Amino acid sequence: MRNRCFFSLAIPFVLLLLLFACNKVQLHAIDPTHSTISPPSGVQLLESIENAFVSIAEKSNPAIVGITALDLKGVRSRGSDRQEGTGFIFRKDGYVLTNNHVVNGAKRITIRLFDGREFKDAQLVGVDPNTDIAVLKIDAQAALSVLPFADSDKVKVGQFAIAIGNPFQLNYTVTTGIISGKGRSLLPAMLRYQDFIQTDAWINRGNSGGPLLNIRGEVIGINSAIRRPDNVPATEAVKAGAGFAIPINLVKKVSDQLIVNGQVIRGWLGIFMAPHPEGIRVTRFPNPSPAKQGGMEVGDIIVEYNGSEMREIRKFRFLIAESMVGEEAAFTVIRRGERTKLSVTIGRMPRRYTGLEMEPDSESWTKLGIVVSELGDHNFERYTYLSLEDEGVIIEEVRLGGPAPSAGVALGTLIVGINGQRIKNMTDYDKALKDALGKSEVAFEIKNAYTEKGTEIVTVKINQE
């Protein structure tokens, strides 16, 4: 049986509209110069608003799905191995958006459609813990309804907001409110990239992953979090708390990469930062660090990035993340009271900082200290040094102190040959590596994102332990 649709509209808001409409009618009645055309009554005005919300709910519900994550890793101590959430279909070929925290650790994922269809083994396409975004996929024979995207950069505080989701298993609950704020951040430890849209539309546990819509039924964000008055993210039922949604423009950038690559490739500067009255202060470096390699020092105050003034850490972090790997970036820093210009080659964010699991079992990792993947179209969009003619495998992660990194083979390097054998794909790499592992060292022919030497030969000792 089709689930009920629950609809709530704030009473004070309704009363204000009614009062406004009635006052408008009265003013027109006493104004002899006003047109004789009768304005809508208060009830008619409310009916038109009501019909708009009803229409949005009816058109949107078929694209909204219920999600059950099963056999969760590491949560049995909480007394449950399942988690409920919401998602929505955004492509007709079966791609579904939701939150990473809805499906995190799940061995099986079930998706329920509005028409009653159920898919018990939904595919997890990819997750991005740094933004709390996940993409799933279902294989449906019949046509699927989808939700269109709005431009979340154009969202304004005060506009209407409609949230649809499954709080407390109350499927397809519709709530309304307004956009209360933009560019919000929650607790620093939650997510690396935060640019939340704040809303007072009522959301709670189970709403996570559902859409936040505008009055045209377009998605402006994915509902992701609640913040209680005590400044703690809500994990249980709460009586009060602001809702936060991930802007759909950010979601689109992340989901495009997840569909193509299964992960997000981000630019990386390699610094720890703190706010400063004059800019952004460098507090320390991880190892290795593109910024340190480019001459940046602890205590430097970053005041300009590629000619733009920098004051806000959140904005700066997004700019670096969206930079292409291998891009030469211009910085102006204040060092011991003097302005200094630096040129830093943007690196690729290491896997250990993305929130994704490592791959410690492969021979490539244990013997050489690297994880590689096949070169794909997505790489050409994120690396400046690659061209469409390039072939090979690209280094996804390095183990500090491992044989290959110690020899100078960096994260983001393209491997095009091993011991004289041409490497075009993962099959070539696995075969060549297997042939080489019986020897004491291996010769890599590489193309490095951080130099302009073209290809070069690097000899790497093989870990025989």
C-alpha positions as CSV (number, residue, x, y, z in Angstrom):
1,M,0.0,0.0,0.0
2,R,1.4,3.4,-0.9
3,N,2.9,5.2,2.1
4,R,1.1,8.3,3.4
5,C,2.3,11.7,2.6
6,F,2.5,13.9,5.7
7,F,2.4,17.7,5.2
8,S,3.2,20.4,7.7
9,L,3.0,24.2,7.4
10,A,4.0,26.5,10.2
11,I,0.9,28.1,11.7
12,P,2.5,31.5,12.4
13,F,3.5,31.7,8.7
14,V,-0.1,30.9,7.6
15,L,-1.5,33.6,9.9
16,L,0.9,36.2,8.6
17,L,-0.1,35.4,5.1
18,L,-3.7,35.6,5.9
19,L,-3.3,38.9,7.8
20,F,-1.3,40.3,4.8
21,A,-4.0,39.3,2.4
22,C,-6.9,40.6,4.5
23,N,-5.1,44.0,5.0
24,K,-4.5,44.2,1.3
25,V,-8.2,43.7,0.6
26,Q,-9.1,46.4,3.1
27,L,-6.7,48.9,1.6
28,H,-8.0,48.3,-1.9
29,A,-11.6,48.7,-0.7
30,I,-10.9,52.2,0.7
31,D,-8.7,53.4,-2.2
32,P,-11.1,55.0,-4.8
33,T,-8.3,55.3,-7.3
34,H,-7.5,51.6,-7.3
35,S,-8.6,49.3,-10.1
36,T,-12.1,47.7,-9.8
37,I,-10.6,44.3,-10.3
38,S,-11.1,42.4,-7.1
39,P,-7.9,41.0,-5.5
40,P,-7.8,37.4,-4.3
41,S,-9.2,36.9,-0.9
42,G,-7.1,35.7,2.0
43,V,-8.5,32.1,1.5
44,Q,-7.8,32.2,-2.2
45,L,-4.2,33.3,-1.6
46,L,-3.7,30.5,0.9
47,E,-5.2,28.0,-1.5
48,S,-2.8,28.9,-4.2
49,I,0.1,28.5,-1.9
50,E,-1.2,25.3,-0.6
51,N,-1.7,23.9,-4.1
52,A,1.8,24.8,-5.0
53,F,3.2,22.8,-2.1
54,V,0.9,19.9,-2.8
55,S,2.0,19.9,-6.5
56,I,5.7,19.8,-5.5
57,A,5.1,16.8,-3.2
58,E,3.1,14.9,-5.8
59,K,5.7,15.5,-8.5
60,S,8.7,14.8,-6.3
61,N,7.7,11.8,-4.3
62,P,8.2,9.2,-7.2
63,A,11.9,10.2,-7.4
64,I,12.5,9.9,-3.6
65,V,13.6,6.6,-2.2
66,G,14.0,5.0,1.2
67,I,17.4,3.5,2.0
68,T,18.2,0.7,4.4
69,A,21.9,0.0,5.1
70,L,22.4,-3.5,6.4
71,D,25.1,-5.5,8.2
72,L,26.9,-2.3,9.3
73,K,30.5,-2.7,10.4
74,G,31.4,-1.7,13.9
75,V,27.9,-0.7,15.1
76,R,26.6,-3.9,16.6
77,S,27.5,-2.6,20.0
78,R,24.7,0.0,19.5
79,G,22.3,-2.9,19.4
80,S,21.4,-2.6,15.7
81,D,23.1,-3.7,12.4
82,R,20.8,-1.6,10.2
83,Q,20.3,2.1,9.4
84,E,17.5,4.0,7.7
85,G,17.8,7.0,5.5
86,T,16.6,8.8,2.4
87,G,17.9,9.4,-1.1
88,F,16.6,10.5,-4.5
89,I,17.0,9.5,-8.1
90,F,18.9,12.1,-10.1
91,R,19.6,10.2,-13.4
92,K,17.2,8.1,-15.4
93,D,19.7,5.3,-15.6
94,G,19.3,4.6,-11.9
95,Y,21.8,6.8,-10.1
96,V,20.7,7.8,-6.5
97,L,22.2,10.4,-4.2
98,T,22.3,10.2,-0.5
99,N,24.6,10.9,2.5
100,N,27.8,8.9,3.1
101,H,26.8,8.5,6.8
102,V,23.6,6.7,5.7
103,V,25.5,3.9,4.0
104,N,28.8,4.0,5.7
105,G,30.0,0.5,6.6
106,A,27.1,-1.3,5.0
107,K,27.6,-4.7,3.4
108,R,24.2,-4.6,1.8
109,I,22.0,-1.7,0.7
110,T,18.3,-1.9,0.0
111,I,16.4,0.9,-1.9
112,R,12.6,1.2,-1.9
113,L,10.8,3.3,-4.5
114,F,7.5,5.2,-4.0
115,D,5.6,2.8,-6.2
116,G,6.6,-0.2,-3.9
117,R,9.5,-1.6,-6.0
118,E,12.4,-2.8,-3.9
119,F,16.0,-3.3,-4.9
120,K,17.8,-5.4,-2.3
121,D,21.4,-5.2,-3.6
122,A,21.9,-1.6,-4.7
123,Q,25.4,-0.9,-6.0
124,L,27.6,1.5,-4.0
125,V,29.2,3.6,-6.8
126,G,31.3,5.7,-4.5
127,V,31.5,7.8,-1.3
128,D,33.2,11.0,-0.3
129,P,33.4,11.2,3.5
130,N,34.9,14.7,3.3
131,T,31.5,16.1,2.1
132,D,29.2,13.3,3.3
133,I,28.1,12.5,-0.2
134,A,27.4,9.0,-1.6
135,V,26.2,7.7,-5.0
136,L,24.2,4.5,-5.4
137,K,22.9,2.7,-8.5
138,I,19.9,0.5,-9.1
139,D,19.1,-1.4,-12.3
140,A,15.4,-0.8,-13.0
141,Q,13.7,-2.1,-16.2
142,A,10.9,0.5,-16.2
143,A,11.5,4.3,-16.5
144,L,12.5,6.2,-13.4
145,S,11.4,9.6,-12.2
146,V,14.2,12.0,-11.4
147,L,14.5,15.3,-9.6
148,P,16.0,18.3,-11.4
149,F,18.8,20.4,-10.0
150,A,18.7,24.1,-9.2
151,D,21.7,26.5,-9.1
152,S,22.4,26.6,-5.3
153,D,24.7,29.6,-5.7
154,K,21.5,31.6,-6.5
155,V,19.7,30.5,-3.4
156,K,18.9,33.5,-1.1
157,V,18.2,33.6,2.6
158,G,14.4,34.0,3.1
159,Q,13.3,31.8,0.2
160,F,11.0,28.9,0.7
161,A,12.4,25.5,1.4
162,I,10.7,22.1,1.2
163,A,12.2,19.0,2.7
164,I,11.0,15.4,1.9
165,G,12.3,12.4,3.6
166,N,11.7,9.4,6.0
167,P,12.2,10.6,9.6
168,F,11.5,7.9,12.2
169,Q,10.2,5.6,9.3
170,L,7.4,8.1,8.6
171,N,7.9,7.7,4.8
172,Y,7.6,10.7,2.4
173,T,7.1,13.3,5.2
174,V,7.0,16.8,3.6
175,T,7.9,19.8,5.7
176,T,8.3,23.4,4.7
177,G,10.2,26.5,5.9
178,I,12.6,29.0,4.6
179,I,16.4,29.3,3.9
180,S,17.8,30.5,7.2
181,G,21.4,30.9,6.2
182,K,24.2,30.0,3.8
183,G,27.9,29.1,4.0
184,R,27.4,27.5,7.4
185,S,30.0,25.2,9.1
186,L,29.4,22.8,11.9
187,L,31.9,21.1,14.2
188,P,35.4,21.2,12.7
189,A,36.0,17.5,13.1
190,M,32.9,16.4,11.2
191,L,33.7,17.2,7.6
192,R,36.7,18.7,5.8
193,Y,34.6,20.6,3.3
194,Q,31.5,22.4,4.8
195,D,29.3,25.0,3.0
196,F,25.9,24.1,4.4
197,I,22.6,25.7,3.5
198,Q,20.7,26.2,6.8
199,T,16.9,25.8,6.9
200,D,14.1,25.8,9.5
201,A,12.2,23.2,7.6
202,W,11.7,20.4,10.1
203,I,14.1,17.4,9.5
204,N,15.2,14.7,11.8
205,R,16.8,11.2,11.9
206,G,15.9,9.4,8.7
207,N,15.7,12.6,6.6
208,S,19.4,12.3,5.9
209,G,20.1,12.0,2.2
210,G,16.7,13.5,1.2
211,P,16.3,16.5,-1.0
212,L,15.8,20.1,0.0
213,L,13.7,21.7,-2.7
214,N,12.8,25.2,-3.9
215,I,9.2,26.3,-4.9
216,R,9.8,24.9,-8.4
217,G,10.5,21.4,-7.1
218,E,14.2,21.7,-8.0
219,V,16.9,20.3,-5.6
220,I,18.9,23.0,-3.9
221,G,20.7,20.6,-1.4
222,I,20.9,17.3,0.3
223,N,19.7,17.2,3.9
224,S,22.6,16.1,5.9
225,A,22.7,17.3,9.6
226,I,20.9,18.8,12.5
227,R,22.4,21.0,15.1
228,R,20.9,21.2,18.5
229,P,21.0,24.3,20.8
230,D,23.9,22.8,22.7
231,N,26.0,22.9,19.5
232,V,26.1,19.1,19.2
233,P,25.0,17.3,16.0
234,A,21.8,15.5,16.7
235,T,21.8,11.7,16.8
236,E,18.5,11.1,18.5
237,A,15.0,12.8,18.4
238,V,15.3,16.4,19.2
239,K,12.6,19.1,19.9
240,A,14.7,21.9,18.4
241,G,17.6,22.3,16.1
242,A,18.6,23.9,12.8
243,G,18.7,21.7,9.6
244,F,21.7,21.8,7.2
245,A,21.9,20.7,3.6
246,I,24.9,20.2,1.3
247,P,24.5,22.7,-1.7
248,I,23.6,20.8,-4.9
249,N,26.3,22.6,-6.9
250,L,28.9,21.0,-4.6
251,V,27.0,17.7,-4.8
252,K,27.1,17.7,-8.6
253,K,30.9,18.2,-8.7
254,V,31.5,15.4,-6.3
255,S,28.9,13.0,-7.8
256,D,30.3,13.4,-11.3
257,Q,33.7,12.3,-10.1
258,L,32.3,9.4,-8.0
259,I,30.4,8.1,-11.1
260,V,33.5,8.3,-13.3
261,N,36.2,7.3,-10.8
262,G,34.6,5.9,-7.7
263,Q,36.4,8.6,-5.7
264,V,37.2,12.3,-5.7
265,I,40.5,13.7,-6.9
266,R,41.3,16.9,-5.0
267,G,44.1,19.4,-5.2
268,W,46.3,19.4,-2.0
269,L,48.6,22.0,-0.6
270,G,49.8,20.1,2.5
271,I,49.5,22.6,5.3
272,F,47.7,22.8,8.6
273,M,46.1,26.2,9.0
274,A,44.8,28.7,11.6
275,P,42.9,32.0,11.2
276,H,45.0,35.2,11.5
277,P,43.9,38.9,11.4
278,E,45.9,39.4,8.3
279,G,45.2,36.2,6.5
280,I,45.7,32.4,7.0
281,R,48.6,31.3,9.2
282,V,50.6,28.1,8.4
283,T,50.9,26.1,11.7
284,R,52.7,22.9,10.5
285,F,53.2,20.6,7.5
286,P,52.3,16.9,7.0
287,N,55.0,14.8,5.3
288,P,55.4,15.2,2.3
289,S,54.0,18.6,1.6
290,P,53.7,20.4,-1.7
291,A,53.7,23.8,0.1
292,K,56.9,23.0,2.0
293,Q,58.5,21.8,-1.1
294,G,57.6,25.1,-2.8
295,G,59.3,27.1,-0.1
296,M,56.5,27.8,2.4
297,E,57.5,27.9,6.1
298,V,55.7,27.4,9.4
299,G,54.5,30.8,10.6
300,D,53.9,32.2,7.1
301,I,50.7,34.1,6.8
302,I,49.0,33.5,3.4
303,V,47.4,36.8,2.2
304,E,47.0,36.1,-1.5
305,Y,46.3,33.0,-3.7
306,N,46.6,33.4,-7.5
307,G,46.1,37.2,-7.1
308,S,43.0,37.0,-4.9
309,E,43.0,38.1,-1.3
310,M,42.6,35.3,1.2
311,R,41.1,35.7,4.6
312,E,38.6,32.8,5.1
313,I,40.0,29.3,5.7
314,R,36.7,27.6,4.4
315,K,36.9,29.4,1.1
316,F,40.6,28.8,0.7
317,R,40.2,25.1,1.4
318,F,37.6,24.8,-1.4
319,L,39.8,26.7,-3.8
320,I,42.8,24.4,-3.3
321,A,40.6,21.3,-3.5
322,E,39.2,22.4,-6.9
323,S,42.7,23.2,-8.3
324,M,44.2,20.9,-10.8
325,V,47.0,18.6,-9.7
326,G,50.3,19.9,-11.1
327,E,49.0,23.5,-11.4
328,E,51.6,26.2,-10.5
329,A,49.8,28.4,-7.9
330,A,51.0,31.9,-6.9
331,F,51.0,32.8,-3.2
332,T,51.9,35.9,-1.3
333,V,52.8,35.4,2.3
334,I,53.9,37.6,5.1
335,R,57.1,36.2,6.6
336,R,58.7,38.0,9.6
337,G,56.9,41.2,8.6
338,E,57.9,41.1,4.9
339,R,55.7,40.2,1.9
340,T,57.2,37.2,0.0
341,K,55.9,35.7,-3.3
342,L,56.0,31.9,-3.8
343,S,55.2,29.5,-6.6
344,V,53.8,26.1,-5.3
345,T,52.9,23.1,-7.5
346,I,49.5,21.8,-6.3
347,G,49.6,18.2,-5.3
348,R,47.0,15.5,-5.0
349,M,45.3,14.9,-1.7
350,P,46.6,11.6,-0.3
351,R,44.1,8.8,0.3
352,R,44.7,8.9,4.0
353,Y,43.2,12.4,4.2
354,T,40.1,11.5,2.2
355,G,38.4,9.3,4.7
356,L,38.6,6.3,2.4
357,E,40.0,2.9,3.4
358,M,43.5,2.0,2.5
359,E,44.5,-1.0,0.4
360,P,47.2,-2.8,2.4
361,D,47.0,-6.3,1.0
362,S,48.2,-5.8,-2.6
363,E,51.7,-6.7,-3.6
364,S,52.1,-3.3,-5.1
365,W,51.5,-1.8,-1.6
366,T,53.5,-4.3,0.4
367,K,56.5,-4.6,-1.9
368,L,56.7,-1.1,-3.4
369,G,54.6,1.1,-1.1
370,I,52.2,2.4,-3.8
371,V,48.5,1.8,-4.9
372,V,47.8,2.4,-8.6
373,S,44.7,2.6,-10.8
374,E,44.1,2.6,-14.5
375,L,44.2,5.9,-16.3
376,G,40.7,7.2,-17.2
377,D,39.1,10.2,-18.8
378,H,38.5,11.8,-15.4
379,N,42.3,12.1,-14.8
380,F,42.8,14.4,-17.8
381,E,40.4,16.8,-16.1
382,R,42.3,16.9,-12.8
383,Y,46.0,16.7,-13.8
384,T,47.6,19.4,-15.8
385,Y,50.5,17.3,-17.0
386,L,48.4,14.6,-18.7
387,S,47.2,14.6,-22.3
388,L,44.7,12.5,-24.1
389,E,47.6,10.6,-25.8
390,D,48.9,9.4,-22.4
391,E,48.6,5.7,-21.4
392,G,49.6,4.0,-18.2
393,V,48.6,3.6,-14.6
394,I,48.5,6.4,-12.1
395,I,49.6,6.3,-8.4
396,E,46.6,6.8,-6.1
397,E,48.4,6.4,-2.7
398,V,51.9,6.2,-1.4
399,R,53.2,4.8,1.9
400,L,55.7,7.2,3.5
401,G,59.0,5.4,3.8
402,G,58.0,2.8,1.2
403,P,60.5,1.8,-1.5
404,A,58.9,3.7,-4.4
405,P,58.2,7.0,-2.5
406,S,61.7,6.8,-1.0
407,A,63.1,6.7,-4.6
408,G,61.1,9.8,-5.5
409,V,58.0,8.2,-7.1
410,A,55.3,10.6,-5.9
411,L,51.5,10.5,-5.5
412,G,49.9,11.3,-8.9
413,T,52.8,10.0,-10.9
414,L,52.0,8.2,-14.2
415,I,53.8,4.9,-14.7
416,V,54.3,4.2,-18.4
417,G,56.8,1.4,-18.3
418,I,58.3,-1.3,-16.0
419,N,61.7,-2.9,-16.8
420,G,61.3,-1.9,-20.4
421,Q,57.8,-3.2,-20.8
422,R,55.2,-0.8,-22.0
423,I,52.4,-0.2,-19.4
424,K,49.0,0.8,-20.9
425,N,46.6,-0.5,-18.3
426,M,46.2,-2.5,-15.0
427,T,46.6,-5.8,-16.8
428,D,50.0,-4.7,-18.1
429,Y,51.0,-3.4,-14.7
430,D,50.1,-6.6,-12.8
431,K,51.9,-8.8,-15.3
432,A,55.1,-6.7,-15.3
433,L,55.1,-6.4,-11.6
434,K,54.7,-10.1,-11.1
435,D,57.7,-10.7,-13.5
436,A,59.7,-8.1,-11.5
437,L,59.0,-9.2,-7.9
438,G,61.6,-12.0,-8.0
439,K,64.4,-9.4,-8.5
440,S,65.9,-7.0,-6.1
441,E,64.9,-3.9,-7.9
442,V,62.6,-2.6,-10.6
443,A,63.0,0.2,-13.1
444,F,60.0,2.5,-13.5
445,E,59.5,4.7,-16.5
446,I,57.4,7.6,-15.1
447,K,55.8,10.9,-16.0
448,N,55.8,13.1,-13.0
449,A,53.2,15.8,-12.2
450,Y,55.7,17.9,-10.4
451,T,58.5,18.2,-13.0
452,E,58.8,19.3,-16.6
453,K,61.2,16.5,-17.6
454,G,58.8,14.4,-19.6
455,T,59.4,10.7,-18.8
456,E,62.3,9.5,-16.7
457,I,63.6,6.2,-15.4
458,V,63.6,5.6,-11.6
459,T,65.1,2.5,-10.0
460,V,63.2,1.2,-7.0
461,K,64.3,-1.4,-4.6
462,I,61.8,-4.2,-3.9
463,N,60.8,-5.0,-0.3
464,Q,61.6,-8.7,0.1
465,E,60.3,-9.0,3.7
